[in-house]
Protein backbone atom coordinates (compact mmCIF):
# COMPACT_ATOMS: atom_id res chain seq x y z
CA UNK A 1 0.00 0.00 0.00
CA UNK A 2 0.91 3.65 -0.20
CA UNK A 3 1.67 5.59 2.94
CA UNK A 4 -0.85 8.42 2.82
CA UNK A 5 -1.17 11.71 4.60
CA UNK A 6 2.07 13.25 3.37
CA UNK A 7 3.30 15.07 0.29
CA UNK A 8 6.23 12.70 -0.18
CA UNK A 9 6.27 9.01 -0.88
CA UNK A 10 7.47 7.24 2.22
CA UNK A 11 7.25 3.82 0.72
CA UNK A 12 5.06 0.88 1.18
CA UNK A 13 4.91 -2.79 1.87
CA UNK A 14 3.87 -5.63 -0.39
CA UNK A 15 1.60 -8.44 0.73
CA UNK A 16 -0.70 -10.98 -0.89
CA UNK A 17 -4.13 -12.53 -0.64
CA UNK A 18 -5.12 -16.12 -1.22
CA UNK A 19 -8.50 -17.79 -1.53
CA UNK A 20 -9.46 -20.06 1.37
CA UNK A 21 -11.84 -22.73 0.18
CA UNK A 22 -12.54 -23.65 3.81
CA UNK A 23 -13.46 -20.08 4.82
CA UNK A 24 -14.89 -19.16 1.38
CA UNK A 25 -13.08 -15.84 1.35
CA UNK A 26 -9.86 -14.07 0.48
CA UNK A 27 -7.24 -13.93 3.24
CA UNK A 28 -4.52 -11.29 3.52
CA UNK A 29 -1.08 -12.80 4.13
CA UNK A 30 2.22 -11.02 4.61
CA UNK A 31 4.64 -13.69 3.44
CA UNK A 32 7.75 -11.60 4.09
CA UNK A 33 6.88 -11.19 7.77
CA UNK A 34 5.05 -14.52 8.09
CA UNK A 35 1.77 -13.16 9.41
CA UNK A 36 -1.94 -12.60 8.93
CA UNK A 37 -4.12 -9.69 10.08
CA UNK A 38 -6.87 -10.77 12.47
CA UNK A 39 -9.83 -9.39 14.38
CA UNK A 40 -8.68 -9.54 18.03
CA UNK A 41 -11.99 -10.61 19.54
CA UNK A 42 -13.24 -13.10 16.94
CA UNK A 43 -9.76 -14.24 15.75
CA UNK A 44 -11.14 -13.99 12.19
CA UNK A 45 -8.52 -13.80 9.44
CA UNK A 46 -9.12 -10.67 7.37
CA UNK A 47 -9.04 -9.90 3.66
CA UNK A 48 -7.66 -6.64 2.31
CA UNK A 49 -11.16 -5.23 1.80
CA UNK A 50 -12.04 -6.09 5.42
CA UNK A 51 -8.84 -4.40 6.59
CA UNK A 52 -9.78 -1.28 4.61
CA UNK A 53 -13.25 -1.36 6.16
CA UNK A 54 -11.75 -1.52 9.66
CA UNK A 55 -9.21 1.22 8.92
CA UNK A 56 -11.65 3.62 7.28
CA UNK A 57 -14.00 3.14 10.22
CA UNK A 58 -11.17 3.99 12.66
CA UNK A 59 -11.32 0.52 14.24
CA UNK A 60 -7.61 -0.34 14.27
CA UNK A 61 -7.83 -1.17 17.98
CA UNK A 62 -9.79 -4.28 16.98
CA UNK A 63 -6.93 -5.60 14.83
CA UNK A 64 -3.77 -7.57 15.52
CA UNK A 65 -1.08 -9.61 13.80
CA UNK A 66 -1.18 -13.42 13.82
CA UNK A 67 2.44 -14.55 13.54
CA UNK A 68 2.93 -17.77 11.56
CA UNK A 69 6.59 -18.57 12.16
CA UNK A 70 9.11 -18.46 14.97
CA UNK A 71 11.66 -15.74 14.34
CA UNK A 72 15.13 -15.07 15.68
CA UNK A 73 14.18 -11.42 16.09
CA UNK A 74 10.67 -10.28 16.99
CA UNK A 75 8.67 -8.39 14.41
CA UNK A 76 8.68 -4.63 14.66
CA UNK A 77 4.96 -4.27 15.38
CA UNK A 78 5.17 -0.48 15.50
CA UNK A 79 6.55 -0.36 11.95
CA UNK A 80 4.03 -2.93 10.72
CA UNK A 81 1.21 -0.98 12.37
CA UNK A 82 2.19 2.04 10.29
CA UNK A 83 1.87 -0.03 7.12
CA UNK A 84 -1.35 -1.82 7.99
CA UNK A 85 -3.24 0.16 10.65
CA UNK A 86 -2.83 3.82 9.66
CA UNK A 87 -6.18 5.07 8.32
CA UNK A 88 -4.35 7.38 5.87
CA UNK A 89 -2.85 4.45 3.95
CA UNK A 90 -4.09 3.46 0.53
CA UNK A 91 -4.25 -0.22 -0.32
CA UNK A 92 -4.07 -1.26 -3.94
CA UNK A 93 -3.84 -4.21 -6.27
CA UNK A 94 -1.52 -4.10 -9.27
CA UNK A 95 -3.36 -5.23 -12.40
CA UNK A 96 -2.24 -5.74 -15.98
CA UNK A 97 1.19 -6.60 -14.70
CA UNK A 98 3.00 -6.43 -18.02
CA UNK A 99 6.26 -7.95 -16.84
CA UNK A 100 7.74 -8.59 -20.30
CA UNK A 101 6.94 -5.09 -21.55
CA UNK A 102 8.20 -3.48 -18.34
CA UNK A 103 11.38 -5.57 -18.30
CA UNK A 104 12.06 -4.65 -21.93
CA UNK A 105 12.37 -1.02 -20.77
CA UNK A 106 14.01 -1.64 -17.41
CA UNK A 107 16.93 -3.58 -18.88
CA UNK A 108 18.33 -0.15 -19.85
CA UNK A 109 18.37 1.18 -16.26
CA UNK A 110 22.19 1.25 -16.20
CA UNK A 111 22.19 3.55 -19.24
CA UNK A 112 19.01 5.64 -18.89
CA UNK A 113 17.81 7.26 -15.62
CA UNK A 114 15.18 5.11 -13.94
CA UNK A 115 12.72 8.02 -13.66
CA UNK A 116 12.90 8.49 -17.44
CA UNK A 117 12.31 4.78 -18.01
CA UNK A 118 9.21 4.80 -15.81
CA UNK A 119 7.94 7.97 -17.52
CA UNK A 120 8.43 6.24 -20.88
CA UNK A 121 6.50 3.21 -19.66
CA UNK A 122 3.59 5.45 -18.72
CA UNK A 123 3.76 7.43 -21.97
CA UNK A 124 3.87 4.29 -24.14
CA UNK A 125 1.08 2.69 -22.11
CA UNK A 126 3.24 -0.18 -20.91
CA UNK A 127 2.84 0.49 -17.19
CA UNK A 128 0.65 -1.48 -14.83
CA UNK A 129 -2.71 -0.32 -13.53
CA UNK A 130 -3.52 0.05 -9.86
CA UNK A 131 -6.85 -0.76 -8.26
CA UNK A 132 -7.37 1.06 -4.98
CA UNK A 133 -9.63 -0.43 -2.32
CA UNK A 134 -12.37 2.01 -1.38
CA UNK A 135 -15.60 2.05 0.55
CA UNK A 136 -18.14 4.69 1.53
CA UNK A 137 -15.98 5.83 4.46
CA UNK A 138 -12.74 6.45 2.58
CA UNK A 139 -13.80 7.32 -0.98
CA UNK A 140 -13.39 11.08 -0.48
CA UNK A 141 -9.94 10.61 1.04
CA UNK A 142 -8.91 8.32 -1.83
CA UNK A 143 -10.18 10.82 -4.41
CA UNK A 144 -8.31 13.68 -2.75
CA UNK A 145 -5.09 11.68 -2.42
CA UNK A 146 -5.20 10.49 -6.05
CA UNK A 147 -6.04 13.95 -7.44
CA UNK A 148 -2.50 14.58 -8.75
CA UNK A 149 -2.50 11.29 -10.66
CA UNK A 150 -3.06 11.49 -14.39
CA UNK A 151 -6.38 9.68 -14.55
CA UNK A 152 -8.52 7.48 -12.39
CA UNK A 153 -11.93 5.94 -12.76
CA UNK A 154 -14.09 3.71 -10.64
CA UNK A 155 -14.73 0.03 -11.03
CA UNK A 156 -18.27 -0.89 -12.11
CA UNK A 157 -19.08 -2.52 -8.77
CA UNK A 158 -18.41 0.81 -7.00
CA UNK A 159 -20.54 2.79 -9.47
CA UNK A 160 -23.35 0.31 -8.95
CA UNK A 161 -23.29 1.10 -5.26
CA UNK A 162 -22.02 -2.32 -4.22
CA UNK A 163 -19.41 -1.01 -1.81
CA UNK A 164 -18.22 -4.21 -0.17
CA UNK A 165 -14.77 -4.87 -1.53
CA UNK A 166 -15.13 -2.27 -4.26
CA UNK A 167 -12.04 -0.66 -5.69
CA UNK A 168 -11.18 2.48 -7.56
CA UNK A 169 -8.93 1.97 -10.54
CA UNK A 170 -6.11 4.32 -11.38
CA UNK A 171 -5.47 3.93 -15.09
CA UNK A 172 -1.81 4.93 -15.33
CA UNK A 173 -1.48 3.06 -18.61
CA UNK A 174 -4.27 5.06 -20.23
CA UNK A 175 -2.74 8.47 -19.62
Secondary structure, 3 states (H helix, E strand, C coil): CECCCCCCCCCECCCEEEEECCCCEEEEEECCCCEEEEECCCCCECCHHHHHHHHHCCCHHHEEEEECCCCCCCCCHHHHHHHHCCCCCECEEEECCCHHHHHHHHCCCCCCCHHHHHHHHHHCCCCCEEEEECCCCCHHHHHHHHCCCCCEEECHHHHCCCCCCCEEEECHHHC
